[in-house]
Amino acid sequence: MKILVFSDSHGHYERMVRAVRTHLAVGKVDRIFFLGDGIRDIMRLSDELPTIPINYVYGNCDDAFTTPEERENKVWEEKVTAGGVTFLLMHGHKYGVKYSTDDAAFRALEVGADVVLYGHTHHADDSLIECGERTVRVINPGAVCSYAPSYALLNVTAGEVVCGFGEA
C-alpha cells in the first residue's frame, strides 16, 4: 500500500498535485493523508482526484480559510488503519511538537495507534519515541510550502512501514 503524506501547503496546491501525478505516472497511490494548514488545498485535491481516499485534519492556520459550518465540524486528529498499521493523524500544534514529540507519542498510545503523523514544524522527520515499555514512531512529512518543499511516502506491507521523503 502506497500512502502520500502532505502537510502545511499554505496555498501551494500545485506542488501537491505535481507530487501525486508523478507517483500516479509510475504506479498506484492508495491513499493520501493531509496533516493541516492548507485545508482548501486538500479539498481541491480531493475534488480533482475523487478515486483516491483522502484523510485530513485541520491545522492551526485553517480557521481563516473555513466557513463557520466547517469550523464547527473540524477534526483536529484522526485515527486511521491502513495496511495493518494504525496511524494517528494530527497537525501537532495542540501537543507542542515544535518543542518535543513526546506528548504526541503518548497520545498515540492512548488511542491505540502505532505511528503518529504530524505537521506544524515544517521539518521532515522520522523518529522513534520510547514511551515506557512501548516505542511509537513519529513521522513528519515536512511542508509543501517550504523553501525545500517535501512530503512523506509510506509503503505499508504486512503491518510494516517504510518511510521515504520526496520533494514537492
ZIBEL-V47421 format. One record per helix or strand. SS is the DSSP state (@ for helix, = for strand). FROM is the first residue (numbers start at 1). TO is the last residue. If there is no record, write none. Layout:
# ZIBEL-V47421
((SS,FROM,TO) (SS,FROM,TO))
This chain:
# ZIBEL-V47421
((=,2,6) (@,13,26) (=,31,34) (@,39,48) (=,53,56) (@,63,65) (@,68,72) (=,77,82) (=,85,90) (@,93,95) (@,102,111) (=,115,118) (=,124,131) (=,134,141) (=,150,157) (=,160,167))
